[in-house]
Structures are given as C-alpha cells and as structure tokens.
Amino acid sequence: MKNAVIYARYSSDNQTENSVEGQLRECKEYAEKQGITILNTYIDRALSAKTDNRPEFQRMIKDSGKELFDVVLVWKLDRFARNRYDSAHYKHLLAKNNVRVVSATERLSDTPEGMLMESVLEGFAEYYSAELAVKVNRGMTENALKCKFNGGSIPFGYKINDEQYFEIDPVTAPVVREVFTDYANGKTIKTIVNSLNSRGIRNVKGGEMNINRVTYMLKNRRYLGEYSFKDITIENAFEPIISQEIFDKVQDNMRKNKKAPSRLKALDEQYLLTMKLFCGKCGAMMTGESGTGRNNIYRYYKCYHARKRKCDKKTAKKAWIEDLVIFHVMEMLNDEPLINRIVDALFALQGRENPELPLLQKQLAEVERSATNILNAIQDGIYNEFTKKRLDELEERKNQLEVAILQEQIKKPLLSKEDIRFWVCRWREVNIEDWEEKQKLVDIFVNSVYIYDNKIVLVLNCKDGERTITLDEVNAGIEKCPVDSGLGGSSASLIGAPNFGLKHSVSSRFALFKPNNHCSQTFQIDF
C-alpha cells in the first residue's frame, strides 16, 4: 500500500470551487481502487499553472522532503503544470524524494511509451495555455477598443450595464464628486475618510474607507471618462463624473501636500513599538505622540496614565528607544549561547504545540504491545477464534494510527534544531535601514519592552501569538534572576553601546530568565 497526497487546482478561467470537488472525488476513487492511502490534500484556488508561484504547490514540494508520502495524485497532468520546464523541474525534485506524480484519469505506464505519452500531454497543456493566453488577450484588446469592461474592480461611482459598458452609478457618483470637491477646497484626506466612515459609506468591497482608497480615487483618471488598457488610452470614452478643472486642482493640491510637512503627517508617523512598549512604573502602554516646535517635529512615546497625570513617567524619544531595541535584538541574534537556548526552547515547544501527535504515538505503542502479547500467546500454543479476531483488530487499529500520525506530521511537521537555527539566524542579515524589515523583526522577536527610570527590560517571544507578559511577571523575573547574577550562561558581560549620536550613554549588562516560556534581556541605561 502506498501513501499519497492529492494536488488540486483551478484557475480563474470560468472554473469554480465545484471544479476542485470533482477533481478530489475522482482522485479519491482512483486511490481506493489502487489501494492507496490519502494522507493530505493541497489545493490552489483561482491560480494558473503557467507559473510555479502557487502557495500550496510549493508547500507540497517542500513536504515531499519529509518522506511521508510516495505519490502526488492529480486529476490530470495539466493540474500539476502547464509549463514543460516547471513540470520536468518539479518532477525531478519529487523523484529525489522518491515521490512520483500520478494522473487519476490519464492512464500512463512507466514504460518508455508511457513517458513519451506523458511528454505529449504536457506539450498539449503548454500549447493550450499559450493559445488561451493569446485568445484572452485578443478578446480583451477588442473590448478595450470598444471601451467595454475588461474585468477587475469597478471604480467607486460607476457601474457596468448589461452590455458591459461603464455608466454612472447615481447612488455613489455624488460621493465621488464630494470627495474631489472637499479635497480641492483644502480638506485633508484623513478628514474626508473619517467623514465617509461616520456616515456608513462603504467601498466597492463593502469595507470601510481608508486613506489608501481615497488617495487612489483622487488620482484615478477614469473619473474624467478616460478608458485605459495596457497601451490603449481613449479619452471621453464614457460620461465623466469629475470635470477637468476640479481634477487638475486636486492633483495640484496633492503635489503641494506631498512636499509640505504637516502636523497630520507627524501624527500619521509609523511607530515601531506600538502595542509593545510599556511603562516600568505603572505597567500602562506607552503610545506614540508628536509635537511641533518652530522648525522641528518631535516624536516620542508617552505613558497612557501619564497623560491623565496618574503616573510621573517621563516620555521616551521615538528614535532613541526604537533604535535601542533594534540594536539589542540584533545583539541577541548574534549571541550564540542565547540562540542555543532559544532553539532548545522552540524545539521543546513543538511537542506541546501539537498534543495530538504524542497521544497518537502513545496509542500506537499500546497497540503494538498488545499485538506482541497475543503473538507470544500464539507461540505458546494458545490459538483460537478470539486470538485471531483480536490480532486482526489490532492490526487494523495499528494501520489507522500510523496513517493518523503521518497526517498529523504533515499538518504540523516537527522541525529539526538545524531548521530552527537556520530560520532564527537568517534574521541576522535583515536590513535595519528598511522600516518594514525592522517591523517584522519586532513583531517576530519582541513580546514587550518595559521602560524603568534606570533600566529597560526587553522580553523576547518564544511562541507566536503569545499573550503580552505583564509588569508583575517581569518584576518577579528580575527578582528571581537579578541583572548582576550572570544567570543563563551570560556572565554579566558588557555590550558595546550603539552609536546613535545621542547624549545618553548606554551600558548593557543582561541576565536571562524565562517567565512563562519567554526569554528576557535586561539592560541598564545610564542617564
């Protein structure tokens, strides 16, 4: 008996979820006839096989390296790939893992003739894909020349009639005119967004309006009645919603606002430690604020209770605390003893993350032990209908548990320590000049940061989605493992201060402790 997974896919060319259901049904029928056990299914929805950029497809290829299945079962070979190079490349990768691709509806043997027929079918699939692309592009070009709707999202303010032409939506078009007029008269985009949402006006997808959508609306030349598709542009293709005069004034205002610094931009500044930074005195969250001087914008984090005069914690400069946290996270990633502890913690956590797997393995061990006892009894001459029936039941149960264990391993595969170490250490190469990269670094590794008067405690994540560690837990951890104790394999060593051009000197001695599966790094700040 072989173990298999099913790969199913449907593209966006007039195929639906029902297409996948039919593929799965025929694959399962084929597997049942051939005595093949299905362990898992991988499904890519509304994705073309012309490219290998398919999430479930790539996950299946990766999972094949765990050697849990022998066969990838597809409805037809064109579900696997419509590109001969991709087909050959990924079949080669699967073959290295002793996995082969089998079509449930195309009977192909392992003979040279069967291999030739498989190549012919793959060639036809690629030809069909290329021919379909030409036909689709030709049809869309013809639609564009006639100014017909070519798919995609319909701009807010328009609707598509039965003949696939654009026409003004009498319900939403006035909102578009209002947005353009308000912005032309000096209102900010944020004010416009708040006004729209407060009145319950929703975007074309039914969600709330936001700054990005309104900005895109204000730049969209389609409101001038202009139709565009690839290199085709047709003016006055349909009735405009906005006049050229208003549109030009809006574009001029957007150019001016882009260059001019404003308090709104200061308030909209992205704060790296949002939801991560806390007051070491009262435990309240510290949130981003900004203020303006004569020629400068000041950005900082302030304790929520300090705003209401319930706490006397001073503010922390935004750039200073963010750079400090990034510096120490990067230091942590280059601290081999600490990395070893994190890898060990994550490796041990896997077993607790998937409680089903140890339970199934325990049941399998019990079944094997019972089967061994019955075999010993048979060797001693005790053989009757009961022992035979019981042995058959145990053998069936053993098969069921082995399949269930394989399925659990595919759903939540256990990573090796080497895999975990590779993933953690690759973050050493992150570009800390890139804001998005820094945000990912904080989101993944930082659970919370507590600012005291004389120290900062950085609590690191060991588990994705874990709750935020509280101030009481942090204080208890510090009392249990004080900074100068040198516990955790880190002998109170001095870390060099980051060169931030600040007047604060930063000396860092850190101790490690683990409250509730977390590592913490405490560093002293000399003001």
ROMARKE-321264 format. One record per residue (C-alpha): residue number from 1; chain; z, x, y. Coordinates in nm, 2 decimals. Each point is the difference from the previous one (the first is absolute). Layout:
BEGIN
    nr   kette       pz       px       py
   NUM       A        Z        X        Y
...
//
This chain:
BEGIN
    nr   kette       pz       px       py
     1       A     0.00     0.00     0.00
     2       A    -0.09     0.13     0.34
     3       A     0.17    -0.06     0.34
     4       A    -0.21    -0.10     0.29
     5       A     0.00    -0.11     0.36
     6       A    -0.24    -0.24     0.16
     7       A    -0.18     0.09     0.33
     8       A    -0.15    -0.30     0.18
     9       A    -0.17    -0.02     0.34
    10       A    -0.19    -0.24     0.22
    11       A    -0.19     0.09     0.32
    12       A    -0.04    -0.22     0.30
    13       A    -0.35    -0.11    -0.08
    14       A     0.06    -0.37    -0.09
    15       A     0.26     0.09    -0.27
    16       A     0.35    -0.15    -0.01
    17       A     0.33     0.03    -0.18
    18       A    -0.16    -0.21    -0.28
    19       A    -0.23     0.29    -0.07
    20       A     0.31     0.21    -0.09
    21       A     0.15    -0.27    -0.22
    22       A    -0.32    -0.01    -0.20
    23       A    -0.01     0.38    -0.03
    24       A     0.36     0.01    -0.12
    25       A    -0.06    -0.28    -0.25
    26       A    -0.30     0.16    -0.17
    27       A     0.17     0.34     0.00
    28       A     0.31    -0.14    -0.17
    29       A    -0.21    -0.19    -0.25
    30       A    -0.18     0.32    -0.09
    31       A     0.33     0.19    -0.03
    32       A     0.14    -0.26    -0.23
    33       A    -0.30     0.02    -0.23
    34       A     0.01     0.38    -0.01
    35       A     0.37     0.03    -0.05
    36       A     0.06     0.16     0.34
    37       A     0.33    -0.04     0.18
    38       A    -0.03    -0.06     0.38
    39       A     0.28     0.18     0.19
    40       A    -0.10    -0.07     0.36
    41       A    -0.27    -0.13     0.23
    42       A    -0.14     0.16     0.32
    43       A    -0.18    -0.23     0.24
    44       A    -0.19     0.09     0.32
    45       A    -0.08    -0.31     0.20
    46       A    -0.30    -0.03     0.24
    47       A    -0.09     0.37    -0.04
    48       A    -0.34     0.14    -0.08
    49       A    -0.05     0.24    -0.29
    50       A    -0.25     0.21     0.21
    51       A     0.30     0.20     0.11
    52       A     0.30     0.14    -0.19
    53       A     0.23    -0.09     0.29
    54       A     0.17    -0.27    -0.20
    55       A     0.39     0.01    -0.02
    56       A     0.05    -0.15    -0.35
    57       A    -0.30     0.20    -0.14
    58       A     0.16     0.33     0.13
    59       A     0.34    -0.11    -0.13
    60       A    -0.15    -0.06    -0.35
    61       A    -0.17     0.34     0.00
    62       A     0.33     0.16     0.10
    63       A     0.20    -0.19    -0.27
    64       A    -0.24     0.11    -0.27
    65       A     0.16     0.35     0.03
    66       A     0.32    -0.14    -0.14
    67       A    -0.18    -0.05    -0.33
    68       A     0.14    -0.35    -0.05
    69       A    -0.34    -0.17    -0.08
    70       A    -0.32     0.10    -0.17
    71       A    -0.25    -0.25     0.14
    72       A    -0.10    -0.14     0.33
    73       A    -0.15    -0.34    -0.07
    74       A    -0.25    -0.15     0.25
    75       A    -0.20    -0.32    -0.01
    76       A    -0.32     0.19     0.08
    77       A    -0.07     0.36     0.09
    78       A    -0.09    -0.09     0.35
    79       A     0.36    -0.11     0.06
    80       A     0.10     0.37    -0.06
    81       A    -0.26     0.15     0.24
    82       A    -0.34    -0.06     0.15
    83       A    -0.06     0.36     0.07
    84       A    -0.11     0.23    -0.27
    85       A     0.18     0.30     0.14
    86       A     0.33    -0.18     0.04
    87       A    -0.04    -0.15    -0.35
    88       A    -0.06     0.34    -0.16
    89       A     0.27     0.17     0.20
    90       A     0.28    -0.25    -0.08
    91       A    -0.10    -0.04    -0.36
    92       A     0.03     0.37    -0.03
    93       A     0.35    -0.01     0.15
    94       A     0.10    -0.28    -0.24
    95       A    -0.15     0.20    -0.29
    96       A     0.22     0.30     0.09
    97       A     0.29    -0.24    -0.05
    98       A    -0.14    -0.13    -0.33
    99       A    -0.10    -0.34     0.16
   100       A    -0.34    -0.16    -0.03
   101       A    -0.16    -0.29     0.18
   102       A    -0.10    -0.30    -0.22
   103       A    -0.21    -0.30     0.11
   104       A     0.12    -0.34    -0.14
   105       A    -0.34    -0.16     0.03
   106       A    -0.25     0.29    -0.04
   107       A     0.00     0.12    -0.36
   108       A    -0.05     0.37     0.02
   109       A     0.06     0.25    -0.28
   110       A     0.11     0.36     0.01
   111       A    -0.33     0.12    -0.13
   112       A    -0.26     0.18     0.22
   113       A    -0.19    -0.32     0.02
   114       A     0.31    -0.18     0.13
   115       A     0.06     0.27     0.26
   116       A    -0.36    -0.03     0.12
   117       A     0.03    -0.38     0.03
   118       A     0.33     0.04     0.20
   119       A    -0.19     0.23     0.24
   120       A    -0.28    -0.25     0.03
   121       A     0.26    -0.28     0.08
   122       A     0.17     0.22     0.26
   123       A    -0.34     0.08     0.16
   124       A    -0.08    -0.37     0.02
   125       A     0.34    -0.07     0.16
   126       A    -0.06     0.27     0.26
   127       A    -0.36    -0.14     0.07
   128       A     0.14    -0.35     0.03
   129       A     0.26     0.12     0.25
   130       A    -0.25     0.19     0.21
   131       A    -0.25    -0.29    -0.01
   132       A     0.27    -0.25     0.09
   133       A     0.11     0.22     0.30
   134       A    -0.36     0.01     0.13
   135       A    -0.04    -0.38    -0.04
   136       A     0.33    -0.07     0.17
   137       A    -0.08     0.24     0.29
   138       A    -0.34    -0.16     0.04
   139       A     0.15    -0.35     0.00
   140       A     0.27     0.10     0.25
   141       A    -0.27     0.17     0.23
   142       A    -0.20    -0.33    -0.01
   143       A     0.31    -0.19     0.09
   144       A     0.07     0.24     0.29
   145       A    -0.35    -0.04     0.14
   146       A     0.06    -0.38     0.00
   147       A     0.35     0.05     0.15
   148       A     0.16    -0.16    -0.31
   149       A     0.36     0.06    -0.12
   150       A     0.00     0.30    -0.24
   151       A     0.35    -0.03    -0.14
   152       A     0.33     0.16     0.10
   153       A     0.26    -0.15     0.24
   154       A    -0.11    -0.26     0.25
   155       A     0.10     0.09     0.36
   156       A     0.28    -0.21     0.14
   157       A    -0.16    -0.27     0.22
   158       A    -0.32    -0.05    -0.21
   159       A    -0.08    -0.19    -0.32
   160       A    -0.30     0.01    -0.24
   161       A    -0.21    -0.32    -0.03
   162       A    -0.17    -0.12    -0.32
   163       A    -0.31     0.21     0.08
   164       A     0.21     0.31     0.02
   165       A    -0.04     0.04     0.38
   166       A     0.28     0.08     0.25
   167       A     0.12    -0.28     0.22
   168       A     0.30    -0.03     0.24
   169       A     0.32    -0.15    -0.15
   170       A     0.12    -0.25     0.26
   171       A     0.36     0.04    -0.12
   172       A     0.04     0.38     0.02
   173       A    -0.26     0.11     0.25
   174       A     0.22    -0.11     0.30
   175       A     0.27     0.24    -0.13
   176       A    -0.25     0.29     0.01
   177       A    -0.09    -0.09     0.36
   178       A     0.37    -0.01     0.09
   179       A     0.06     0.34    -0.16
   180       A    -0.29     0.17     0.19
   181       A     0.10    -0.17     0.33
   182       A     0.37     0.09    -0.03
   183       A    -0.08     0.37    -0.08
   184       A    -0.26     0.01     0.28
   185       A     0.27    -0.13     0.24
   186       A     0.24     0.27    -0.09
   187       A     0.21    -0.13    -0.29
   188       A     0.09     0.25    -0.27
   189       A    -0.12    -0.04    -0.36
   190       A     0.36    -0.02    -0.12
   191       A     0.07    -0.29     0.24
   192       A    -0.31    -0.18    -0.12
   193       A     0.10     0.05    -0.36
   194       A     0.35    -0.14     0.06
   195       A    -0.15    -0.30     0.18
   196       A    -0.24    -0.08    -0.29
   197       A     0.27     0.03    -0.27
   198       A     0.25    -0.20     0.20
   199       A    -0.25    -0.29     0.00
   200       A    -0.07     0.03    -0.37
   201       A    -0.36     0.12     0.04
   202       A    -0.10     0.19    -0.32
   203       A    -0.29     0.24    -0.07
   204       A    -0.29    -0.08    -0.23
   205       A     0.20     0.09    -0.31
   206       A     0.29    -0.22     0.09
   207       A     0.24     0.28     0.11
   208       A     0.16     0.08     0.33
   209       A    -0.19     0.16     0.28
   210       A     0.08     0.37     0.06
   211       A    -0.10     0.27     0.25
   212       A    -0.28     0.15    -0.23
   213       A    -0.17    -0.34    -0.05
   214       A     0.01    -0.09     0.37
   215       A    -0.13     0.35     0.09
   216       A    -0.29    -0.04    -0.25
   217       A    -0.07    -0.34     0.15
   218       A    -0.02     0.14     0.35
   219       A    -0.25     0.27    -0.11
   220       A    -0.22    -0.23    -0.21
   221       A    -0.35    -0.04     0.15
   222       A    -0.07    -0.30    -0.22
   223       A     0.17    -0.21     0.26
   224       A    -0.29     0.08     0.23
   225       A    -0.23    -0.17    -0.26
   226       A    -0.11     0.34    -0.13
   227       A    -0.09     0.04    -0.37
   228       A     0.02     0.34    -0.18
   229       A    -0.06     0.12    -0.35
   230       A    -0.04     0.37    -0.08
   231       A    -0.27     0.12     0.24
   232       A    -0.11    -0.36     0.10
   233       A     0.13    -0.13     0.33
   234       A    -0.12    -0.33     0.15
   235       A     0.13    -0.13     0.33
   236       A     0.04    -0.37     0.08
   237       A    -0.02    -0.07    -0.37
   238       A     0.24    -0.30     0.04
   239       A     0.20    -0.17     0.26
   240       A     0.25     0.24     0.17
   241       A     0.37    -0.08     0.05
   242       A     0.06     0.26     0.27
   243       A    -0.21     0.08     0.31
   244       A    -0.13     0.36     0.05
   245       A     0.20     0.02     0.32
   246       A     0.34    -0.08    -0.17
   247       A    -0.09     0.23    -0.29
   248       A    -0.08     0.29     0.22
   249       A     0.32    -0.04     0.20
   250       A     0.20    -0.01    -0.32
   251       A    -0.16     0.33    -0.12
   252       A     0.07     0.16     0.34
   253       A     0.37    -0.10    -0.02
   254       A     0.03     0.13    -0.35
   255       A    -0.14     0.34     0.11
   256       A     0.25     0.01     0.29
   257       A     0.30    -0.10    -0.22
   258       A    -0.09     0.25    -0.26
   259       A     0.03     0.29     0.25
   260       A     0.30    -0.13     0.19
   261       A     0.35     0.06    -0.15
   262       A     0.22    -0.31     0.03
   263       A     0.34    -0.12    -0.09
   264       A    -0.16    -0.22    -0.27
   265       A    -0.14     0.30    -0.17
   266       A     0.34     0.16     0.01
   267       A     0.15    -0.30    -0.16
   268       A    -0.27    -0.01    -0.26
   269       A     0.05     0.36    -0.09
   270       A     0.05     0.05    -0.38
   271       A     0.35     0.11    -0.10
   272       A     0.01     0.20    -0.32
   273       A     0.36    -0.08    -0.10
   274       A    -0.01    -0.38     0.06
   275       A     0.23    -0.17    -0.26
   276       A     0.11     0.35    -0.11
   277       A     0.23     0.13     0.28
   278       A     0.36    -0.11     0.03
   279       A     0.30     0.06     0.22
   280       A     0.26     0.23    -0.16
   281       A     0.28    -0.17     0.19
   282       A    -0.05    -0.37    -0.07
   283       A    -0.28    -0.01    -0.26
   284       A    -0.23    -0.21     0.22
   285       A    -0.37     0.06     0.00
   286       A    -0.15     0.22     0.27
   287       A    -0.32    -0.14     0.14
   288       A    -0.27     0.15     0.22
   289       A     0.00    -0.05     0.37
   290       A    -0.18     0.14     0.30
   291       A     0.04     0.04     0.37
   292       A    -0.20     0.13     0.29
   293       A     0.09     0.25     0.27
   294       A    -0.21     0.11     0.29
   295       A    -0.27     0.16    -0.20
   296       A     0.13    -0.01    -0.36
   297       A     0.06    -0.23    -0.29
   298       A     0.32     0.05    -0.19
   299       A     0.03    -0.11    -0.36
   300       A     0.32     0.00    -0.20
   301       A     0.20    -0.18    -0.27
   302       A     0.30    -0.20     0.10
   303       A     0.28    -0.16    -0.21
   304       A    -0.03    -0.38    -0.01
   305       A     0.37    -0.05     0.07
   306       A    -0.01     0.25     0.29
   307       A    -0.25    -0.23     0.17
   308       A     0.28    -0.27     0.00
   309       A     0.26     0.26     0.10
   310       A     0.18    -0.03    -0.34
   311       A    -0.06     0.37    -0.08
   312       A    -0.01     0.31     0.21
   313       A    -0.26     0.19    -0.21
   314       A    -0.24     0.20     0.22
   315       A    -0.37    -0.05    -0.03
   316       A    -0.21     0.25    -0.20
   317       A    -0.33     0.13     0.13
   318       A    -0.29    -0.13    -0.20
   319       A    -0.20     0.32    -0.04
   320       A     0.31     0.21    -0.07
   321       A     0.15    -0.21    -0.28
   322       A    -0.34    -0.08    -0.16
   323       A    -0.10     0.37    -0.01
   324       A     0.34     0.09    -0.13
   325       A    -0.02    -0.24    -0.29
   326       A    -0.36     0.11    -0.09
   327       A     0.11     0.36     0.02
   328       A     0.29    -0.05    -0.25
   329       A    -0.21    -0.22    -0.24
   330       A    -0.26     0.29    -0.01
   331       A     0.29     0.25    -0.05
   332       A     0.12    -0.22    -0.29
   333       A    -0.34     0.00    -0.16
   334       A     0.01     0.38     0.00
   335       A     0.35     0.02    -0.14
   336       A    -0.06     0.07    -0.37
   337       A     0.36    -0.08    -0.12
   338       A    -0.01    -0.33     0.18
   339       A    -0.35    -0.08    -0.13
   340       A     0.13     0.07    -0.35
   341       A     0.28    -0.26     0.06
   342       A    -0.24    -0.26     0.14
   343       A    -0.24     0.05    -0.29
   344       A     0.29    -0.04    -0.25
   345       A     0.13    -0.31     0.17
   346       A    -0.35    -0.16     0.01
   347       A    -0.06     0.09    -0.36
   348       A     0.33    -0.15    -0.11
   349       A    -0.06    -0.31     0.21
   350       A    -0.31    -0.09    -0.19
   351       A     0.19    -0.11    -0.30
   352       A     0.22    -0.22     0.21
   353       A    -0.30    -0.14     0.19
   354       A    -0.15    -0.14    -0.33
   355       A     0.28    -0.15    -0.20
   356       A    -0.25    -0.17    -0.24
   357       A    -0.12     0.33    -0.15
   358       A     0.34     0.14    -0.13
   359       A     0.07    -0.34    -0.14
   360       A    -0.33    -0.02    -0.19
   361       A     0.05     0.36    -0.13
   362       A     0.35    -0.09    -0.12
   363       A    -0.13    -0.31    -0.18
   364       A    -0.28     0.21    -0.16
   365       A     0.26     0.25    -0.12
   366       A     0.21    -0.28    -0.15
   367       A    -0.31    -0.15    -0.18
   368       A    -0.10     0.34    -0.14
   369       A     0.36     0.06    -0.12
   370       A     0.00    -0.35    -0.18
   371       A    -0.34     0.08    -0.15
   372       A     0.12     0.33    -0.13
   373       A     0.31    -0.17    -0.16
   374       A    -0.23    -0.25    -0.18
   375       A    -0.23     0.29    -0.12
   376       A     0.31     0.18    -0.13
   377       A     0.11    -0.32    -0.18
   378       A    -0.35    -0.03    -0.16
   379       A     0.02     0.36    -0.12
   380       A     0.33    -0.09    -0.16
   381       A    -0.17    -0.27    -0.20
   382       A     0.09    -0.30     0.22
   383       A    -0.34    -0.17     0.05
   384       A    -0.04    -0.38     0.02
   385       A    -0.17    -0.26     0.21
   386       A     0.27     0.02     0.27
   387       A    -0.03     0.38     0.05
   388       A    -0.38    -0.02     0.00
   389       A     0.00    -0.28     0.26
   390       A     0.26     0.18     0.21
   391       A    -0.20     0.32     0.00
   392       A    -0.31    -0.18     0.11
   393       A     0.19    -0.17     0.29
   394       A     0.14     0.34     0.11
   395       A    -0.35     0.16    -0.02
   396       A    -0.14    -0.28     0.22
   397       A     0.29     0.03     0.24
   398       A    -0.05     0.37     0.02
   399       A    -0.37    -0.04     0.09
   400       A     0.10    -0.25     0.27
   401       A     0.26     0.23     0.16
   402       A    -0.24     0.30    -0.01
   403       A    -0.26    -0.20     0.19
   404       A     0.26    -0.13     0.25
   405       A     0.12     0.36     0.06
   406       A    -0.35     0.11     0.07
   407       A    -0.05    -0.29     0.24
   408       A     0.32     0.09     0.19
   409       A    -0.10     0.36     0.02
   410       A    -0.34    -0.10     0.15
   411       A     0.17    -0.23     0.25
   412       A     0.27     0.25     0.11
   413       A    -0.10     0.34    -0.15
   414       A     0.27     0.26    -0.01
   415       A    -0.09     0.30     0.22
   416       A     0.08     0.35    -0.11
   417       A     0.21     0.22     0.22
   418       A    -0.31     0.21     0.08
   419       A    -0.18    -0.32     0.12
   420       A     0.29    -0.09     0.23
   421       A     0.03     0.36     0.13
   422       A    -0.37     0.01     0.08
   423       A     0.03    -0.33     0.19
   424       A     0.30     0.11     0.20
   425       A    -0.12     0.35     0.08
   426       A    -0.35    -0.12     0.12
   427       A     0.18    -0.14     0.31
   428       A     0.06     0.36     0.10
   429       A    -0.36     0.00     0.12
   430       A     0.03    -0.31     0.22
   431       A    -0.14     0.04     0.35
   432       A     0.31    -0.07     0.22
   433       A    -0.22    -0.01     0.31
   434       A    -0.15    -0.33    -0.13
   435       A     0.22    -0.30     0.09
   436       A    -0.11    -0.20    -0.31
   437       A     0.08     0.29    -0.23
   438       A     0.34     0.04     0.15
   439       A     0.07    -0.37    -0.03
   440       A    -0.09     0.01    -0.37
   441       A     0.24     0.30    -0.04
   442       A     0.28    -0.19     0.16
   443       A    -0.07    -0.32    -0.19
   444       A     0.00     0.17    -0.34
   445       A     0.28     0.25     0.03
   446       A     0.24    -0.13     0.27
   447       A     0.25    -0.27    -0.08
   448       A     0.20     0.02     0.31
   449       A     0.11     0.23     0.28
   450       A     0.35    -0.02     0.16
   451       A     0.06     0.17     0.34
   452       A     0.36     0.10     0.07
   453       A     0.13     0.19     0.30
   454       A     0.01     0.33    -0.18
   455       A    -0.23    -0.04    -0.30
   456       A    -0.30    -0.19    -0.15
   457       A     0.00    -0.13    -0.35
   458       A    -0.34    -0.04    -0.17
   459       A     0.00    -0.22    -0.31
   460       A    -0.30     0.05    -0.23
   461       A    -0.16    -0.26    -0.22
   462       A     0.00     0.04    -0.38
   463       A    -0.13    -0.35    -0.06
   464       A    -0.28    -0.19     0.17
   465       A     0.12    -0.31     0.17
   466       A     0.37     0.08    -0.03
   467       A     0.24    -0.16     0.24
   468       A     0.12     0.19     0.30
   469       A     0.31     0.21    -0.05
   470       A     0.29    -0.13     0.22
   471       A     0.21     0.20     0.24
   472       A     0.31    -0.04    -0.22
   473       A    -0.19     0.14    -0.30
   474       A    -0.12     0.30     0.21
   475       A     0.35     0.07     0.13
   476       A     0.15    -0.03    -0.35
   477       A    -0.27     0.24    -0.13
   478       A     0.08     0.25     0.28
   479       A     0.38    -0.01    -0.08
   480       A    -0.08     0.05    -0.37
   481       A    -0.23     0.29     0.06
   482       A     0.07     0.15     0.35
   483       A    -0.26     0.21     0.17
   484       A     0.17     0.33    -0.05
   485       A     0.06    -0.06    -0.38
   486       A    -0.34     0.14    -0.10
   487       A    -0.02    -0.25    -0.28
   488       A    -0.33    -0.10    -0.16
   489       A    -0.13     0.36    -0.05
   490       A    -0.04     0.05     0.37
   491       A     0.24     0.26     0.11
   492       A     0.05    -0.11     0.36
   493       A    -0.31     0.20     0.10
   494       A    -0.12     0.02     0.36
   495       A    -0.34    -0.16     0.06
   496       A    -0.20     0.14     0.30
   497       A    -0.03    -0.24     0.29
   498       A    -0.33    -0.16     0.07
   499       A    -0.17     0.12     0.32
   500       A    -0.03    -0.33     0.19
   501       A     0.04     0.15     0.35
   502       A     0.33    -0.19     0.04
   503       A     0.32     0.11     0.17
   504       A     0.19    -0.10    -0.31
   505       A     0.07     0.28    -0.25
   506       A    -0.01    -0.13    -0.36
   507       A     0.19     0.17    -0.27
   508       A    -0.02    -0.16    -0.34
   509       A     0.24     0.03    -0.29
   510       A    -0.05    -0.26    -0.26
   511       A     0.18    -0.13    -0.31
   512       A    -0.15    -0.23    -0.26
   513       A     0.15    -0.31    -0.15
   514       A    -0.13    -0.31    -0.17
   515       A     0.15    -0.33     0.10
   516       A    -0.18    -0.27    -0.21
   517       A    -0.29     0.21    -0.12
   518       A    -0.07     0.16     0.34
   519       A     0.00     0.36     0.12
   520       A     0.14     0.07     0.34
   521       A    -0.05     0.29     0.23
   522       A     0.26     0.05     0.28
   523       A    -0.08     0.23     0.29
   524       A     0.22     0.10     0.29
   525       A    -0.14    -0.03     0.36
   526       A     0.16     0.22     0.27
   527       A    -0.05    -0.17     0.34
//
